[in-house]
Every structure is written in C-alpha cells, then in structure tokens.
Amino acid sequence: MKQRLTVLGSTGSIGTSTLDVVARHPDRYEIFALSAATQVDAIAAQCARFRPRFAAMASPAHARALRAALAAQGSATEVLDTPDALEAIASHPDVDAVMAAIVGAAGLAPCLAAARAGKRLLLANKEALVVGGEVFMSAVRDGGATLLPIDSEHSAIFQCLPEDAASWPRRVDHILLTASGGPFRTREPASLRDVTPEQACAHPNFSMGRKISVDSATMMNKALEVIEARWLFNLSPEQIRVVIHPQQIIHSMVQFKDASVLAQLGTPDMRVPIACGLAWPERIESGTPALDFNRLAALTFEEADAVRFPGLHLSWHALRAAPGTTAVLNAANEVAVASFLERRIRFDQIHRLNLETLEAVSPSNPDSLGALMDLDARARSAARHGAERLAA
C-alpha cells in the first residue's frame, strides 16, 4: 500500500524538496495533507498536482483565498484554518507519516500530536526538540512513534550509528556535526557589525529561507543542532562536537571508542536525507546527482571559532543549565533574527540579545506543552524589550 504523507510547511525549501522526491515515486507515496502559512499561489499549485484531502492555512484570510483558488480549479481539497488544524492533519488516523518542516516553535504542537498518535515522524523542525526536549521525547516514547531526523547532519549521524540504540553508550565516544561556516567564515569578526540582511542571507551552498540563512551566518543553526542531537541520540553535551567543513560533502561523523570514525558523505542536497527518512530502512532514488570522486576537490576542516561564532557556544551553556533554558534560547533567537531582518538591530547584536534574554528569563522545569508555550512567551517578551533597547 502507498504511504500516506502529511507535509507541514509544504511551500518551504524542505516541503518542496519532499514533494519532489514523492513525485518520483507515485507507486510508494501519496499526499494526504499539506500546510502553509501565507503562500496561497504556491500551495494551490501543489494541491492541483498532488490532490491532497486537506490543506491547512495559518489564517482565515489566507484560507479563504486558497478556497477561492481551489474552487476555480475544481479541486476537491478541503481547506482548514481552525487553531488545531495542524494537529489534526498530523495525527489523523489515515496518515502514515508526517514531514515536520515548519520553522520555529510553531511546529512543536503538531509534532507532539504526530508523536502521540504514533506516526512515522520525519523531523526537519529543530525547535520541536530544542523547545520540547524531554516533553517531546516522552511523547515519542509513549505514542510509539518512529522518529527519523531530516536535518542533513542528524540524518548523517543516524545513518552512521548502529541500529541497536541500546549499544550506543558503550560503543560511541562522541559525534562530530559539520558546519559550512556560512558566508562569514573568513571575515574579520570586528567587521560583522556592518553585515546587512542581504549579505547574511547569501548562503554559500544552499538556497534557504531568510531566518535559517541568518542562523547559518551566526552559526545559531548549529547551536540548535547541538541541542537537537543531545535529545535525538541521548548524548551528554560533552559528547557533541562541531567542526567547520566548508565543502559540506561530509555531513557528519561518529567517532567510536576504538578511535575509528564513520562518516556519511553526499552531494549537498536536502533530497538525500528526505529520501532516506521517507524510505528507511530501504533506499530510494532522490533525484540528487551522485558524488564524482574523480572530480571532487580537497576536503578541509577548521575549528569552530568562538570569537567569530559566539552563538554556537551558547548551546552547551543552555544544555548544562536548568531545564527549559534551550527553549528560552530558541525564543530569543527568533526575536533577534526577526529584529535584524527588519533592520532594527545590527548583526553582531543578535548574540548580545540572545545572551541578555538568557540572563533575564529563569525557566522552572516546564513539563507540558502549555508550560513550554508560557516560557516561550516570556522569553519572547523579554527579547522584544531587549531589542527595543538596542534599537533606541
């Protein structure tokens, strides 16, 4: 039988890549539901091609616009805009797998719903683990969900680890997450105060959304990935390391206790980890060109510079602090990046605002979705006030 798939965030880069892989295998997959925030024309075109049962929009106004567009097409897709629409299409009894590709803390609730419903959950939303932590992992265990990482680095680690997770503590010494270093890898740290949003969004290897691109430029994306890896692989902070690898051919590595290292290599294309997650433990064609080792340039590695990328090192600080601190860091960073993209704070003030918010907000071990969202709201409020001070 075909695997029925819900794609949360279908108009973003991960969502569109997922649909590209699905389209290559019409005998294996069918789209059950799609969701988007505001891109009505894009999701209308997706509905015309994949004919999902449901499409969910972030607001009633965008839902009305989509209904009108689909009616003009003669589409039978039902458009949802209720507050629980994302949770509904993520946990629906007819859904087999969920691609969680919504950026930010907004993706946590539907990820929890899919986990509790025991779905095959393809996780491209870092924040589900950065914010959710133990609450999210408990939902995965209690619901009997299958959790498969889609971030290229975490997919690489997953592919290198033994299938017997119970053996990891006695076999694994540490993991190495690779990072491109972003567009400012070789730039003088003192000059970063003058970086513009356009420069920060110009990633050297990938075309991504603006928020993710800025996170790559500050290396906060890697800080979030360190936190994500702690929960995905049940590792201590000390067992997670980061190395700069500008070519992004090696996606990440695992070093075992006998000093041997396993690495996963591939063309820098998100369709590879997406195809891996969709078909695991099988392998399917992704549409990505294979590596040509006869033409491959030299592979280089550098230390992750704490002066140029101070935000990266907040991840280990947050993991060692009180439970909930990682949720504060994520909320602060979302506000800081938005403030930078709106040109209200400088690029080098993103880290300052994150640090000030961590110092201002004390979590109290949030143990539910409601408690996490309350903490998230407090952190955002503190970060917004901090952004106003910096902009003054």
C-alpha positions in Angstrom: 0.0 0.0 0.0 1.1 3.6 -0.6 2.4 5.5 2.4 0.1 8.5 3.1 2.0 11.6 4.0 1.2 14.9 5.6 3.7 17.7 4.8 3.7 20.5 7.3 5.3 23.6 5.7 4.9 22.3 2.1 5.9 25.6 0.4 9.2 26.0 2.2 12.5 24.5 0.9 12.2 21.2 2.8 8.5 20.9 1.8 9.1 21.5 -1.9 12.1 19.1 -1.8 9.9 16.5 -0.1 7.2 16.8 -2.8 10.0 16.5 -5.5 11.0 13.1 -4.0 7.4 12.0 -3.6 6.7 12.8 -7.2 9.5 10.4 -8.3 7.7 7.5 -6.5 4.0 7.7 -7.2 3.7 4.0 -6.6 5.0 4.4 -3.0 3.6 7.7 -1.7 0.5 9.8 -1.8 -0.1 13.2 -0.2 -2.8 13.2 2.4 -2.5 16.8 3.6 -0.4 20.0 3.0 0.1 23.1 5.1 1.4 26.6 4.5 1.5 29.9 6.2 0.8 32.6 3.6 1.8 31.4 0.1 -1.6 30.8 -1.4 -0.5 30.5 -5.0 2.3 28.0 -4.2 0.1 25.7 -2.2 -2.8 25.9 -4.7 -0.4 24.7 -7.4 0.7 21.9 -5.1 -2.9 20.9 -4.4 -3.5 20.8 -8.2 -0.6 18.4 -8.7 -0.9 16.2 -5.6 -4.6 16.4 -4.9 -4.4 16.1 -1.0 -7.6 15.5 1.0 -6.8 18.5 3.2 -4.8 21.8 3.0 -4.3 24.0 6.1 -3.5 27.7 6.2 -2.3 29.8 9.0 -5.1 32.4 9.0 -8.8 32.6 7.9 -7.9 35.2 5.3 -5.3 33.0 3.6 -7.7 30.0 3.9 -10.4 32.0 2.1 -8.0 32.9 -0.6 -7.0 29.3 -1.0 -10.6 28.1 -1.1 -11.3 30.5 -3.9 -8.2 29.4 -5.9 -9.1 25.7 -5.4 -12.7 26.3 -6.4 -11.6 27.9 -9.6 -9.5 24.7 -10.3 -12.4 22.4 -9.5 -10.3 20.9 -6.7 -11.9 18.6 -4.0 -9.3 19.5 -1.4 -10.8 20.7 1.9 -9.2 23.8 3.3 -8.7 24.1 7.1 -8.0 27.1 9.2 -9.0 26.2 12.7 -6.5 26.6 15.6 -6.0 22.9 15.8 -5.8 22.3 12.0 -2.1 21.4 12.0 -2.5 18.9 14.9 -5.5 17.4 13.1 -3.7 16.7 9.9 -0.6 15.5 11.7 -2.5 13.0 13.9 -5.3 11.9 11.5 -5.9 8.1 11.6 -5.4 7.9 7.8 -1.9 9.4 8.0 1.1 7.1 8.0 4.0 9.6 8.0 4.4 13.3 8.8 7.1 15.6 7.3 7.6 18.3 10.0 9.1 21.2 8.1 7.6 24.2 9.8 10.3 26.6 11.0 10.2 27.8 14.6 8.4 27.0 17.8 5.1 27.0 15.9 5.9 23.5 14.7 6.0 22.0 18.2 2.3 21.4 18.7 1.7 19.4 15.5 5.0 17.4 16.1 3.7 16.5 19.5 0.3 15.5 18.0 2.0 13.2 15.5 4.3 11.7 18.1 1.4 10.9 20.4 -0.5 9.4 17.5 2.4 7.0 16.8 3.2 8.3 13.4 6.4 7.9 11.4 7.7 11.4 12.1 10.3 12.9 9.7 11.7 15.7 11.8 13.0 18.8 10.0 11.8 21.2 12.7 14.8 21.7 15.1 12.6 23.6 17.5 10.5 20.6 18.4 13.5 19.2 20.3 15.2 22.5 21.2 11.9 23.7 22.8 10.2 20.4 23.6 13.2 18.4 24.9 12.1 15.7 27.3 8.4 16.6 26.8 8.7 15.8 23.1 10.8 12.7 23.6 8.3 11.4 26.2 5.5 11.8 23.6 7.5 9.9 21.0 8.1 7.0 23.5 4.6 7.0 24.9 3.0 7.1 21.4 5.2 4.5 19.9 6.2 6.9 17.1 9.1 6.3 14.8 11.4 9.4 14.9 13.6 10.0 11.9 15.9 13.1 11.6 15.8 15.0 8.3 18.4 17.7 9.1 21.4 16.6 6.9 23.7 16.4 9.9 21.4 14.4 12.1 20.4 12.1 9.3 24.1 11.5 8.7 24.7 10.7 12.4 21.6 8.4 12.3 23.0 6.5 9.3 26.4 6.1 10.9 25.1 4.8 14.3 24.5 1.1 14.9 20.8 0.1 14.6 20.9 -1.2 18.2 20.4 2.1 20.1 21.0 0.3 23.4 24.6 -0.3 22.4 25.4 3.4 21.8 26.6 4.2 25.3 29.3 1.5 25.3 30.3 2.0 21.6 30.2 5.7 20.9 32.8 8.2 22.1 31.4 11.3 20.5 29.7 12.7 17.4 31.0 15.5 15.1 28.5 17.8 13.5 29.9 19.5 10.4 29.1 23.1 9.6 29.7 25.2 6.4 30.8 28.2 8.4 28.3 30.3 6.4 29.1 33.4 4.4 31.3 35.0 7.0 33.7 32.1 7.8 36.8 34.1 6.8 35.6 37.6 7.6 37.2 39.7 10.3 35.0 39.4 13.4 35.2 43.2 14.0 33.6 43.8 10.6 30.5 41.8 11.3 28.7 44.8 12.9 28.2 46.1 9.3 26.6 43.0 7.8 23.3 43.6 6.0 20.4 41.2 5.9 21.1 40.6 2.2 24.7 39.5 2.9 23.6 37.3 5.8 21.0 35.5 3.6 23.6 34.7 0.9 24.5 31.1 2.0 27.5 29.7 0.0 26.0 26.3 -0.6 22.2 26.3 -0.1 19.2 28.4 -1.1 17.2 28.6 2.2 14.6 30.8 3.9 15.7 34.1 5.4 15.5 33.0 9.1 17.5 29.8 8.5 20.0 31.6 6.4 20.7 34.2 9.2 21.0 31.3 11.7 23.6 29.7 9.4 25.5 33.0 9.2 25.6 33.3 13.0 26.1 29.6 13.5 23.0 29.6 15.7 21.6 26.9 13.4 24.5 24.7 14.6 23.8 25.6 18.2 20.2 24.4 17.7 21.6 21.2 16.1 23.8 20.5 19.1 20.8 20.7 21.3 18.7 18.6 18.9 21.5 15.9 18.8 21.5 15.7 22.6 17.9 14.6 22.6 17.9 12.6 19.3 20.8 10.4 20.3 20.7 10.6 24.1 24.2 12.1 24.4 25.8 14.3 27.0 26.8 17.8 25.9 30.4 16.7 26.1 29.8 14.0 23.5 28.7 16.5 20.8 31.4 18.5 18.9 31.3 20.8 15.9 33.8 21.2 13.1 33.8 23.6 10.2 33.8 21.8 6.8 33.2 24.4 4.1 32.6 21.9 1.2 29.7 20.2 3.1 30.5 16.8 1.4 30.9 15.1 4.8 27.6 15.7 6.5 28.6 14.5 10.0 30.6 11.8 11.7 30.6 9.4 14.6 33.8 8.5 16.5 33.7 5.2 18.4 35.6 4.2 21.5 38.2 2.4 19.5 39.0 5.7 17.7 37.5 4.6 14.4 35.3 7.2 12.6 32.3 6.6 10.4 31.2 9.4 8.1 28.3 9.9 5.8 29.1 11.7 2.5 26.9 13.0 -0.2 26.1 15.9 -2.6 24.8 18.9 -0.6 21.1 18.4 -1.4 18.3 18.0 1.1 16.5 15.5 -1.1 19.1 12.9 0.1 18.1 12.9 3.8 14.5 13.4 2.9 14.5 10.2 0.7 16.4 8.4 3.5 13.7 9.3 6.0 10.8 8.5 3.7 12.0 5.0 2.8 14.1 3.9 5.8 15.4 1.2 6.2 15.1 0.9 2.4 16.8 3.3 -0.1 15.1 5.1 -2.9 16.2 7.4 -5.7 16.3 11.0 -4.5 16.9 12.9 -7.8 20.3 14.1 -6.5 23.4 13.7 -8.6 25.9 11.2 -7.1 29.3 12.3 -5.9 32.1 12.0 -8.6 35.2 11.3 -6.6 37.4 11.8 -9.6 36.3 15.4 -9.7 36.0 16.1 -6.0 38.0 19.0 -4.6 40.0 18.8 -1.4 38.0 18.4 1.8 39.1 20.8 4.6 38.3 21.2 8.2 38.6 24.1 10.7 37.9 24.9 14.3 34.6 26.5 15.0 35.8 29.9 16.1 34.2 31.1 19.3 35.2 34.8 18.6 33.5 34.8 15.1 30.6 32.5 16.1 29.9 33.0 19.8 26.3 31.9 19.4 27.3 28.4 18.7 28.8 28.0 22.2 25.5 29.1 23.8 24.2 25.6 23.0 26.4 23.8 25.5 25.7 26.5 28.1 22.0 26.1 27.7 22.2 22.3 27.8 24.0 22.4 31.2 21.6 25.0 32.6 18.1 24.5 34.1 15.6 22.5 32.0 13.8 24.9 29.7 16.8 27.1 29.1 17.1 25.8 25.5 13.5 27.0 24.9 14.5 30.5 26.1 17.5 30.5 23.8 15.3 29.5 20.8 12.7 32.2 21.5 15.3 34.8 22.0 17.0 33.9 18.7 13.7 34.0 16.7 13.1 37.5 18.0 16.7 38.6 17.5 16.8 37.3 13.9 13.4 39.0 13.1 14.7 42.3 14.5 17.9 42.0 12.4 15.9 41.3 9.2 13.8 44.3 10.0 17.0 46.3 10.3 16.2 47.3 13.9 19.3 45.7 15.4 22.8 45.0 14.0 24.0 41.6 13.0 26.5 41.5 15.9 23.7 42.4 18.3 21.9 39.1 17.7 24.2 37.3 20.1 24.1 40.1 22.6 20.3 39.9 22.6 20.3 36.1 23.0 22.7 36.3 25.9 20.7 39.1 27.7 17.5 37.1 27.3 19.1 34.0 28.8 20.2 36.1 31.8 16.7 37.7 32.2 14.5 34.7 32.0 14.7 31.8 34.5 12.8 28.7 33.5 11.1 26.4 36.1 11.4 23.0 34.6 8.4 23.1 32.1 6.8 19.7 31.9 3.9 20.2 29.4 3.2 21.9 26.1 1.3 24.7 28.0 4.3 25.3 30.3 6.7 25.4 27.3 4.5 27.9 25.5 4.2 30.1 28.6 8.0 30.0 28.9 8.4 30.7 25.2 6.1 33.8 25.5 8.0 35.1 28.5 11.3 34.8 26.6 9.9 36.5 23.5 8.6 39.3 25.6 12.0 39.8 27.3 13.8 39.6 23.9 11.4 42.2 22.3 12.1 44.6 25.2 15.8 44.0 24.8 15.6 44.6 21.0 13.8 47.9 21.7 16.6 49.0 24.0 19.3 48.1 21.4 17.4 49.9 18.7 16.9 53.1 20.7 
